[in-house]
Amino acid sequence: MFERILVVCDGNICRSPTAAAMLARDTGKQVSSAGLVALVDHDMDATAREVAEENGLMCPAHQARKLTRELCREADLILVMETRHWDRIAAMAPEVSGKTFLLGKWVNDQEIPDPYKRSREVYEKAYEMMVGATAAWARRIV
């Protein structure tokens, strides 16, 4: 049912590529990512990649891309980090609002804060939150 999953955050360099790598590993589904205000063509944030790799998650080569209505329409499931992301997607493409959910939906509708340009501890906490959230989704969509 959910074969094409799209993970969305702001810049598409920290949270969404990390969560996409987690979901791809744990589900075997086609998982991609994009950002509402993407730092287009940038690689993953170095600290986000380091934290992932130190936890055994190998993230593939990455080029940030901006979220488009077409990307939303192509996805079977869209997972966002914060409620405000859902709001922005609903405004851009109202027809996809029914398939857009918080990544932390199954963890008390938890929002995952943006660690960009913050302390390493914030990156580590965001990573831990994504582990729990992606595991909860993987149990439901595999």
C-alpha positions in Angstrom: 0.0 0.0 0.0 2.7 2.5 0.9 5.5 1.8 -1.6 6.7 5.4 -2.2 7.4 7.4 1.0 8.4 11.0 1.1 10.0 12.5 4.3 9.9 16.3 4.6 11.6 18.8 6.8 12.8 22.4 6.3 16.3 22.3 4.7 16.4 18.7 3.6 19.9 18.3 5.1 19.4 17.0 8.6 16.2 15.3 9.7 14.5 14.2 6.4 17.5 12.5 4.9 18.3 10.8 8.2 14.7 9.5 8.7 14.5 8.5 5.0 17.6 6.4 5.4 16.2 4.8 8.5 12.9 4.0 6.8 14.5 2.7 3.7 16.7 0.3 5.8 13.8 -0.8 8.0 11.1 -1.2 5.4 12.7 -1.9 2.1 10.3 0.7 0.5 11.2 3.5 -1.9 11.9 6.4 0.5 13.0 9.9 -0.6 13.2 13.3 1.1 12.7 16.9 0.3 12.6 20.3 2.1 10.1 23.1 2.3 13.0 25.6 2.2 15.6 23.2 0.9 19.3 24.1 0.7 19.2 22.8 -2.9 22.0 20.6 -4.0 23.7 20.6 -0.5 24.9 17.3 1.0 23.7 16.2 4.4 24.8 18.3 7.3 28.1 16.9 8.5 27.0 16.5 12.1 23.8 14.8 11.2 25.7 12.3 9.0 28.3 11.8 11.8 25.6 11.1 14.4 23.9 8.7 12.0 27.0 6.8 11.2 28.1 6.6 14.8 24.8 4.9 15.4 25.3 2.4 12.6 23.1 4.1 10.0 24.8 4.5 6.6 23.3 7.4 4.8 23.6 7.4 1.0 25.0 10.3 -1.1 22.6 13.2 -0.8 21.6 16.3 -2.7 18.9 18.4 -1.0 15.9 19.2 -3.1 12.9 21.5 -2.7 9.5 20.0 -2.1 7.1 20.4 -5.0 3.4 19.6 -5.5 4.5 16.9 -8.0 6.7 15.1 -5.4 3.7 15.2 -3.0 1.4 13.7 -5.6 3.8 10.9 -6.5 4.2 9.8 -2.9 1.9 7.2 -1.3 2.8 8.5 2.2 4.3 11.8 3.3 5.9 12.1 6.7 6.7 15.5 8.2 8.7 16.5 11.3 6.5 19.3 12.6 2.8 20.2 12.5 3.7 23.4 10.6 5.2 21.3 7.8 1.8 19.6 7.5 0.1 23.0 7.3 2.5 24.2 4.6 1.9 21.0 2.5 -1.9 21.3 2.9 -1.7 24.8 1.7 0.5 23.9 -1.3 -1.3 20.7 -2.3 -4.6 20.2 -0.4 -5.2 17.0 -2.3 -2.4 15.2 -0.4 -3.3 16.3 3.1 -5.0 12.9 3.7 -1.7 11.0 3.2 0.4 13.4 5.2 1.3 12.6 8.8 3.8 13.5 11.5 6.7 11.2 11.6 6.1 11.0 15.3 2.4 10.2 14.9 2.7 6.9 16.7 4.8 8.4 19.5 2.2 10.7 20.9 2.2 13.0 17.9 5.7 13.9 18.7 7.3 16.7 16.7 11.0 16.4 15.9 12.8 19.7 16.4 15.4 21.0 13.8 18.9 20.5 15.1 20.5 22.6 12.3 23.3 24.8 13.7 22.7 23.7 17.3 24.7 21.7 19.7 25.7 18.1 19.1 23.4 17.0 21.9 20.4 18.5 20.0 21.4 16.4 16.9 21.7 13.3 19.1 18.3 13.9 20.7 16.7 14.4 17.3 18.3 11.2 16.1 16.9 9.3 19.0 13.5 10.7 18.4 13.6 9.7 14.7 14.7 6.1 15.7 11.5 5.7 17.8 9.3 7.4 15.2 10.6 5.5 12.2 10.4 2.1 14.1 6.8 2.8 14.9 6.0 3.5 11.2 8.0 0.5 10.0 5.9 -1.8 12.2 2.8 -0.5 10.5 3.8 -0.4 6.9 5.9 -3.5 6.3 
